[in-house]
Amino acid sequence: MFKKAALLLVLFTMPYSSMAEEIIGKIQSISIQGKVIQFINPKTNEVSVLKFTEETKLESADSFKDLMVNTKFKATVDDNMVAGKIKRVLVNLPKDQIIGTDELAELIESGQPLYIGDARPKSKYDTGHIPGAKPSPASELGNNLNWLLEDKATPLVFYCGGVTCPLSPKALKIAKTNGYQNVRAYVDGFPAWKADVYPSHVNQEWLAKNLDIHHVILDVRTAPKSFVKGSVHLPALELVQMHEQWNKEKYPTQKRTIFTLRDKKAPITIVANSDSSDEAIEAYEILTFWKFKNVAILNEGFVGWSEAQLPVESGKIATELNYVKKLATGAIDEKDFVNAVTSGKAMIIDVRSADEASQGRLKNAMNIPLDELERHLDRIPKTGLVVLHCVGGARASLAYTALTKKGYTNVKFLDDTFEDVVKENGITLLDGKSQI
């Protein structure tokens, strides 16, 4: 089957203070280039921002790439919210209560009785889960022990969002307290499962509720005569050929795509006759290798979908993608961004570094690097549209949060790849550094 913030006072530059404070948080977003983390305090639900530098020490992490969304951490910060140290808060369980990725895959492959519980919120489970897993939110499990198997000697495995996520240990404790004897936690969790390119599934019920332009339903069969409603066709064989050709050309992985789809976070559901067919697995592996982050295979495939009498179409399947990215709060539509740039009726603020901006900038944009934003609020009006952009949206999103916390209600940000947007819309960029 398987193949291998309310406290947003000073974002940035002020005199260093020797006073240090320890804070805890859960990462909402991070810009490694901008060296900024937006996080939520799990006890107060207060949203804040901290900055890190080249001198910031990491503990329980090899690099800042380990600090992903939902990562729990402790940090020592100065009065200006600049971190001297950031430590990931890792799950701590006895070794005999932990199962690894490959062992779990082999256990599933064996076909023996097994309960896999996804301890994350149901909304996370719905958009992608380990094959065969059941939704078992840790926050609800204690009152729903009927979710589990009657035989308390049957192996139970709980997982959640990774090495800092406390939900799988919580579910494990609930099960053991209630007499289950063979319980382990897959501590590495769903991120590690996907990183090793083991398949992710979505269930029929979820997909049936999301047959819309904000979701990609990719039929990878050779010549489907009937298909899931709203599907677009791209045979797995063509994907393999594209992949092999781009490998020969050493074409950058991040730029590889389907149907010119730029949104690498687009929810893509792969449909083949079964969820374990070669076509489904090949397509999943290739798209995952191409850095698409939300790819999953339809559980039970098209055969199961059809047998469940869910929406099916027949005839000629679409070969052009009809997808519209669902905008995040504060994000601006691509067409509106282009209009704002070309009409001159909005203030465009480029929050990249000065060096990045010097490689190509918009004619009328003001370059205010993210880490200098706080010092230049007097240049940003609170009337008229203000549009923020960076390279890919992360820093622009953080800048949006910063300004809205300062009372700005007229701000939008580009949550897209700046280079691709300007290129595809024929917008000319200027060379040379822009002035603040």
C-alpha positions in Angstrom: 0.0 0.0 0.0 2.7 2.4 0.9 5.7 3.7 -0.9 8.4 5.3 0.1 -0.5 41.1 19.6 -2.1 42.7 22.2 1.6 42.9 23.3 2.7 44.0 19.8 4.4 47.1 21.2 7.9 47.1 19.6 8.4 44.7 16.7 11.8 45.9 16.2 14.7 48.3 16.6 15.0 50.0 20.0 17.9 50.1 22.5 18.7 46.7 23.9 17.5 46.0 27.4 19.3 43.6 29.7 16.0 42.7 31.4 14.9 39.2 30.3 11.5 37.6 30.5 10.4 34.0 29.7 7.3 33.6 27.5 5.5 30.6 26.1 3.6 30.5 22.9 2.3 28.5 19.9 3.4 29.7 16.5 0.7 31.1 14.2 3.1 32.3 11.5 6.8 32.7 11.0 9.0 34.6 8.5 12.5 33.2 8.6 13.7 35.9 6.2 12.1 38.7 8.2 13.1 37.0 11.5 9.7 37.5 13.0 7.3 35.0 14.8 3.6 35.7 15.4 2.3 33.5 18.2 -0.6 33.0 20.6 -0.2 32.6 24.3 -2.0 29.3 25.0 -3.2 30.5 28.5 -4.5 33.9 27.6 -5.1 33.6 23.8 -3.2 36.8 23.5 -1.6 37.3 20.1 1.9 38.7 20.1 5.0 39.0 18.0 8.7 38.4 18.8 11.8 39.0 16.7 14.9 36.7 16.5 18.4 37.5 15.2 21.4 35.6 14.0 22.5 35.5 17.6 19.3 33.9 18.9 20.1 30.5 20.4 17.9 27.5 19.5 17.2 24.5 21.8 15.6 21.3 20.8 15.7 22.4 17.2 18.3 22.1 14.5 17.3 25.3 12.6 14.5 27.8 12.4 12.8 25.6 9.8 11.9 23.4 12.7 9.7 26.2 14.1 6.6 25.6 12.1 3.0 26.7 12.5 1.5 25.2 15.7 5.0 24.6 17.3 5.0 25.1 21.0 8.0 27.0 22.4 9.5 28.9 25.3 11.6 32.0 24.6 13.7 34.4 26.6 13.0 37.9 25.3 14.2 41.4 26.2 11.9 44.4 26.7 11.7 44.8 22.9 10.5 41.3 22.4 13.8 40.2 20.8 14.5 36.6 21.6 17.9 35.6 23.1 16.8 32.0 23.2 14.0 29.9 21.7 13.3 26.4 22.9 10.8 24.0 21.3 8.7 22.3 24.0 8.9 18.7 23.0 6.6 15.9 24.1 8.1 13.8 26.8 7.0 10.2 27.0 8.7 6.9 28.0 10.2 5.1 24.9 7.9 2.1 25.3 4.9 4.4 24.8 6.2 5.8 21.5 5.9 4.4 18.0 7.9 5.6 15.0 6.8 6.4 11.4 8.0 3.2 9.7 6.8 0.9 12.5 3.4 2.5 12.3 3.3 2.0 8.5 4.3 -1.6 8.9 1.6 -2.1 11.5 -1.0 -0.7 9.2 0.3 -2.8 6.3 0.0 -5.9 8.3 -3.8 -5.6 8.5 -4.0 -6.7 12.1 -6.6 -5.2 14.4 -5.6 -1.6 15.2 -7.2 1.6 16.2 -5.5 4.8 15.0 -6.9 7.9 16.6 -6.3 11.4 15.2 -6.2 13.5 18.4 -6.3 16.8 16.6 -9.5 18.8 16.2 -11.9 17.3 13.7 -11.3 20.2 11.2 -7.7 19.1 11.0 -8.5 15.5 10.5 -11.0 16.3 7.7 -8.4 18.0 5.5 -5.9 15.1 5.6 -5.2 12.2 7.9 -3.3 8.9 8.2 -5.1 6.1 6.2 -7.5 4.3 8.5 -7.4 6.9 11.2 -10.5 7.8 13.1 -11.3 11.3 14.4 -10.6 11.2 18.1 -10.1 14.8 19.3 -8.3 14.6 22.7 -10.5 17.3 24.0 -13.6 15.1 23.5 -12.2 11.6 24.0 -12.9 11.3 27.7 -16.6 11.7 27.1 -16.6 9.5 24.0 -14.8 6.3 25.0 -17.3 4.4 22.7 -15.1 5.7 19.8 -12.5 3.1 20.9 -12.5 -0.6 20.3 -14.2 -2.8 22.9 -11.2 -5.2 23.2 -8.9 -3.2 25.5 -5.9 -5.4 24.5 -6.1 -4.2 20.9 -3.3 -1.8 19.9 -4.3 1.8 20.0 -2.1 4.6 18.4 -2.8 8.2 18.8 -1.2 11.0 16.8 -1.5 14.8 16.4 0.5 17.7 15.0 4.1 16.8 15.8 6.8 16.6 18.4 5.5 19.7 20.3 1.8 18.7 20.2 0.4 17.6 23.6 -2.8 16.1 22.2 -1.6 12.6 21.4 -0.1 12.2 24.9 -3.3 13.5 26.4 -5.4 10.9 24.4 -2.9 8.2 25.4 -3.4 9.1 29.1 -7.2 9.0 28.8 -7.1 5.6 27.1 -4.7 4.1 29.7 -6.7 5.5 32.6 -9.7 3.7 31.2 -8.1 0.3 31.1 -6.6 0.1 27.6 -3.5 -1.9 27.9 -1.7 -1.5 24.5 -1.5 2.2 23.8 1.2 4.2 22.1 1.6 7.7 20.7 3.0 8.5 17.3 4.8 11.6 18.7 6.4 12.6 15.4 2.8 13.0 14.1 1.2 13.9 10.9 4.0 16.3 9.7 6.5 13.5 9.9 4.2 11.1 8.2 3.8 13.5 5.2 7.5 14.3 5.2 8.3 10.7 4.6 5.8 10.7 1.8 3.4 8.2 3.3 -0.1 8.9 1.9 -2.7 11.2 3.4 -6.4 10.5 3.0 -9.6 12.5 3.0 -13.0 10.9 3.6 -15.9 11.0 1.2 -18.1 12.9 3.5 -15.7 15.8 3.7 -15.1 16.0 0.0 -18.8 15.9 -0.8 -19.2 19.1 1.2 -16.3 20.8 -0.6 -17.1 20.3 -4.3 -16.3 24.0 -5.1 -13.8 26.2 -6.8 -11.7 26.5 -3.7 -10.8 22.8 -3.8 -8.9 20.9 -6.6 -10.3 17.4 -7.4 -7.6 15.8 -9.5 -8.6 12.6 -11.5 -5.4 10.8 -12.4 -6.9 7.8 -14.2 -6.0 7.3 -17.8 -9.5 7.7 -19.5 -12.3 8.1 -16.9 -15.8 7.8 -18.4 -17.4 9.1 -15.2 -15.8 11.1 -12.4 -16.4 13.0 -9.2 -18.3 16.2 -9.8 -16.0 19.1 -10.6 -12.9 17.0 -11.3 -10.1 18.1 -13.5 -8.1 15.5 -15.5 -4.4 14.9 -15.4 -3.3 11.3 -15.8 -0.7 10.0 -13.5 1.3 8.9 -16.5 1.6 12.5 -17.7 2.7 13.6 -14.2 5.4 10.9 -14.2 6.6 12.1 -17.6 6.6 15.8 -16.5 8.5 14.8 -13.4 11.2 12.8 -15.3 11.6 15.6 -17.9 12.0 18.3 -15.2 14.5 16.1 -13.4 16.6 15.9 -16.5 16.3 19.7 -16.9 17.1 20.2 -13.2 14.0 22.5 -13.1 13.6 23.9 -9.6 11.2 21.8 -7.5 9.4 24.8 -6.0 8.5 26.0 -9.5 7.0 22.7 -10.6 3.2 22.8 -10.8 0.1 21.6 -12.5 -2.2 23.8 -14.6 0.0 26.9 -13.7 -1.3 26.6 -10.2 0.8 28.9 -8.0 -0.9 28.2 -4.7 1.2 25.4 -3.2 -1.2 25.4 -0.2 -4.2 24.6 -2.5 -6.2 21.6 -1.1 -5.8 18.9 -3.8 -7.7 15.6 -3.6 -6.4 12.8 -5.9 -8.9 10.5 -7.3 -8.1 7.1 -8.8 -10.2 3.9 -8.9 -8.9 2.9 -5.4 -6.9 4.8 -2.8 -4.0 2.3 -3.1 -3.7 2.1 -6.8 -0.3 2.9 -8.4 -1.9 5.9 -10.1 -3.0 7.4 -6.8 0.3 6.7 -5.0 2.5 8.0 -7.9 0.5 11.2 -8.2 0.6 11.8 -4.4 4.3 11.2 -4.3 5.1 13.5 -7.2 2.9 16.4 -6.0 4.3 16.1 -2.5 7.8 16.2 -4.0 6.8 19.3 -5.9 6.1 21.0 -2.5 2.3 21.0 -2.6 1.4 21.0 1.1 -2.2 19.9 1.2 -2.4 16.8 -1.1 -4.5 13.8 -0.1 -6.0 10.7 -1.7 -9.7 10.1 -1.7 -10.4 7.3 0.7 -11.8 4.2 -1.2 -11.2 6.0 -4.5 -13.8 6.6 -7.2 -15.2 3.1 -6.8 -16.2 3.8 -3.2 -17.4 7.3 -4.1 -19.7 5.8 -6.8 -21.0 3.0 -4.6 -21.9 5.6 -2.0 -24.0 7.3 -4.7 -22.2 10.7 -4.2 -22.2 13.3 -7.0 -20.8 12.0 -10.2 -20.6 13.4 -13.7 -20.0 11.7 -17.0 -18.9 12.7 -20.5 -16.0 14.9 -21.2 -13.9 15.7 -18.1 -12.4 19.1 -17.7 -8.7 19.5 -18.7 -8.4 23.1 -17.5 -8.4 24.0 -13.8 -11.1 26.2 -12.4 -9.7 27.1 -9.0 -9.9 30.2 -6.9 -7.8 30.6 -3.8 -9.8 31.2 -0.7 -8.5 34.4 0.7 -7.1 34.6 4.2 -8.4 37.4 6.4 -6.9 40.7 5.2 -5.6 39.2 1.9 -6.3 41.0 -1.4 -7.4 39.4 -4.6 -4.8 39.3 -7.3 -6.9 41.4 -9.7 -7.5 44.0 -7.0 -3.7 44.0 -6.2 -2.9 44.6 -9.9 -5.5 47.4 -10.1 -4.1 49.0 -6.9 -0.6 48.9 -8.4 -1.5 50.2 -11.9 -4.1 52.8 -10.9 -1.9 54.5 -8.4 -4.9 54.8 -6.1 -3.4 52.9 -3.2 -0.2 53.1 -1.1 1.9 50.0 -1.9 4.4 49.1 0.9 7.1 46.6 0.1 8.1 44.9 3.4 11.1 43.0 2.0 14.6 43.9 2.9 16.3 46.7 1.0 18.6 44.2 -0.7 15.6 42.2 -1.9 13.8 45.3 -3.1 16.8 46.3 -5.1 16.5 43.2 -7.2 13.2 44.5 -8.6 10.6 46.8 -7.1 7.3 48.4 -8.1 7.7 52.0 -9.4 5.5 53.7 -6.8 6.1 51.3 -3.8 7.5 52.4 -0.5 10.1 50.0 0.8 9.8 49.6 4.6 11.4 46.3 5.7 9.2 44.4 8.2 11.7 44.9 11.0 11.6 48.7 10.5 7.8 49.1 10.2 7.2 50.3 13.7 9.5 53.2 13.3 7.7 54.5 10.2 4.1 54.5 11.2 4.0 58.2 10.6 4.4 57.5 6.9 1.5 55.1 6.7 -1.9 56.8 6.4 -5.0 55.5 8.1 -7.2 56.6 5.2 -7.1 55.3 1.7 -6.1 51.7 0.7 -2.7 50.5 1.9 -1.4 47.3 0.3 1.5 45.3 1.7 3.6 42.7 -0.2 6.8 40.7 0.3 8.1 37.7 -1.5 5.5 35.1 -0.8 3.1 36.6 1.7 4.5 35.6 5.1 6.0 38.9 6.1 3.2 40.9 4.5 0.8 38.9 6.7 2.8 39.8 9.8 2.9 43.5 8.7 -0.9 43.4 8.3 -1.3 42.0 11.8 1.1 44.7 13.1 -0.8 47.5 11.5 -4.3 46.3 12.4 -3.2 46.0 16.0 -2.2 49.7 15.7 -5.7 50.6 14.6 -5.4 50.5 10.9 -8.6 49.4 9.1 -7.6 50.2 5.6 -4.8 47.6 5.1 -4.6 44.6 2.8 -1.8 42.2 1.9 -0.8 40.1 -1.0 -0.8 36.4 0.0 0.8 35.2 -3.1 4.2 35.0 -4.9 5.0 38.6 -5.8 7.4 37.7 -8.7 4.8 35.5 -10.4 1.9 38.0 -9.9 3.8 40.9 -11.5 5.2 38.7 -14.3 1.9 37.2 -15.3 0.2 40.6 -15.3 2.9 42.4 -17.3 4.0 44.8 -14.5 7.4 46.2 -15.0 9.8 46.2 -12.1 12.5 48.8 -11.5 16.1 48.0 -10.4 17.9 49.9 -7.6 17.2 50.5 -4.0 14.0 52.4 -3.1 14.1 54.9 -0.3 12.0 54.8 2.8 
